[in-house]
Amino acid sequence: MTLRETMQQHQTLAHKGDPAACREPIAGTTVQTGGMRAEGRFGRHIVMIDEPTGFGGEDSALNPAEALLAALASSISVTLRCHAALLGLKIGRIQVDAKGDLDIRGFFDADPAIRSGFQSIDLKVAMDCDASPEQLKRLMAAMDRGCPMLDTCRGATSIKIDLAR
C-alpha cells in the first residue's frame, strides 16, 4: 500500500467522525535515577534525555528543550509528507531548522513576567517538491492546521500532574 492510500484510509476514518476510532492514545514513562540523565520508554522505543554539563548534566543526550524542538520539527516533516501524498504531490527531502529561546529567569522564578518555556520558536522549512506556488500554499496550510506537535506547542493543552506516593 502506498503512503497516499494509507493516508486516504486514515482521512476517510477521520471524516466518519467516530471519536473512539480516531483517538491514538500515546503513553510512556521516563525515569531519572540520579543526575540529570533520564531514560524514557514509549512503546518499544527508548529515548535518552540529559542536560549540558553547564546545567549539571553529562551532555550525553538531547536536553528536554532540544527534544521538544526535534519532536516539533519531525512532526512538521511527517505532516507535510502525509498531506503531500494526499494532494498527489511528489516530495523528496524535507529539512526543518528549529531555533528557540529559553530564559532561565523563568525557570528560577526570578521574574514573574518571564515564561519558563520557550520565549519564541523560529522554524524554517525547506523541501524538494515540484509543486506550484498555489499547491505549496495549500500544503503549508494543511500542515499548519494538521500538525499535532505544532498544535500542542501553540495551544492550551490541558496537562494534569499528580504526585504519586
C-alpha positions in Angstrom: 0.0 0.0 0.0 1.3 3.4 -0.9 1.6 6.3 1.5 -1.2 8.1 -0.3 -3.5 5.0 0.1 -2.6 4.8 3.7 -3.4 8.5 4.3 -6.6 8.2 2.3 -7.8 5.4 4.6 -6.9 7.5 7.7 -8.6 10.5 6.2 -11.8 8.5 5.5 -11.8 7.2 9.1 -11.3 10.8 10.4 -14.2 12.1 8.3 -16.6 9.4 9.7 -16.1 11.2 13.0 -16.1 8.3 15.4 -14.0 9.6 18.3 -13.2 6.1 19.6 -11.9 5.0 16.2 -9.9 8.2 15.7 -8.1 8.5 19.0 -4.5 7.5 19.3 -3.5 7.1 22.9 0.2 7.6 23.5 1.9 6.9 26.8 5.3 6.4 28.2 7.5 6.7 31.3 10.7 8.5 32.0 13.0 7.5 34.9 15.8 9.6 36.3 17.8 7.7 38.9 20.3 10.4 39.7 22.0 13.2 38.0 20.1 14.9 35.1 20.0 11.9 32.7 16.6 10.3 32.1 15.6 7.3 30.2 12.2 7.2 28.6 10.3 4.2 27.3 7.4 4.8 24.9 6.1 1.6 23.4 9.1 -0.4 22.2 11.3 2.7 21.9 13.8 4.2 24.3 14.8 7.8 24.4 17.6 9.4 26.5 17.4 12.9 27.8 20.2 14.8 29.6 21.3 18.3 30.3 24.6 20.0 29.2 27.5 20.0 31.7 26.9 23.7 32.3 23.5 22.8 33.7 24.6 19.8 35.9 24.3 17.1 33.3 26.7 14.9 31.4 25.7 16.2 27.9 25.1 12.6 26.8 21.9 13.2 25.0 19.4 15.9 23.9 18.2 18.1 26.7 14.4 18.4 27.1 14.2 21.6 25.1 16.1 20.1 22.2 13.9 17.1 22.3 10.8 19.3 22.1 12.2 21.1 19.1 13.2 17.8 17.5 9.6 16.5 18.1 8.1 19.6 16.6 10.4 19.7 13.6 9.8 16.0 12.9 6.1 16.3 13.3 6.1 19.1 10.8 8.0 16.9 8.4 5.7 13.9 8.8 2.6 16.2 8.4 4.0 17.7 5.3 4.8 14.3 3.7 1.4 12.9 4.6 -0.5 15.8 3.2 1.7 16.0 0.1 0.7 12.3 -0.5 -3.0 13.2 -0.1 -2.6 16.1 -2.5 -0.8 13.9 -5.0 2.5 15.9 -4.7 5.9 14.3 -5.1 8.1 15.4 -2.2 11.7 14.4 -1.6 13.9 15.7 1.2 12.3 17.8 3.9 14.5 19.9 6.3 13.1 21.8 9.2 15.5 24.1 11.1 14.3 24.9 14.6 15.5 27.5 17.0 14.1 28.5 20.3 15.0 30.9 23.1 14.8 30.0 26.8 15.3 32.4 29.6 16.5 30.9 32.9 14.8 33.8 34.8 11.6 32.0 34.2 13.0 28.6 35.3 14.2 30.0 38.6 11.1 32.3 39.0 13.4 35.3 39.1 11.0 37.4 37.1 7.3 36.5 37.1 6.9 38.2 33.7 9.2 35.7 32.1 7.8 32.4 30.9 9.8 29.3 31.9 9.2 27.8 28.5 10.4 29.0 25.1 10.0 32.7 24.6 9.8 32.1 20.9 10.4 29.3 18.4 11.5 30.0 14.8 11.1 27.3 12.2 12.4 27.3 8.6 11.1 24.6 6.2 12.9 23.6 3.0 11.7 20.8 0.8 12.3 19.2 -2.5 9.0 19.4 -4.2 7.9 20.3 -7.7 4.6 21.8 -6.6 3.2 25.1 -7.9 3.1 28.1 -5.5 -0.6 27.5 -5.0 -0.1 23.8 -4.2 2.7 24.7 -1.7 0.4 27.3 -0.1 -2.3 24.6 0.3 0.3 22.1 1.6 1.6 24.5 4.2 -1.9 25.4 5.3 -2.7 21.7 5.7 0.4 21.3 7.8 -0.3 24.4 9.8 -3.8 23.1 10.7 -3.0 19.4 11.0 0.5 19.1 12.7 -0.1 17.6 16.2 3.1 18.9 17.8 2.6 22.4 16.3 -0.9 22.5 17.7 0.4 21.3 21.1 3.0 24.0 21.2 0.6 26.7 20.1 -2.4 25.7 22.1 -3.5 25.4 25.6 -3.3 21.7 26.0 -4.7 20.5 29.3 -2.0 18.9 31.4 -2.8 17.2 34.7 0.1 16.4 37.1 -0.5 14.0 40.0 2.1 13.3 42.7 2.4 9.5 43.1 3.3 8.3 46.6 
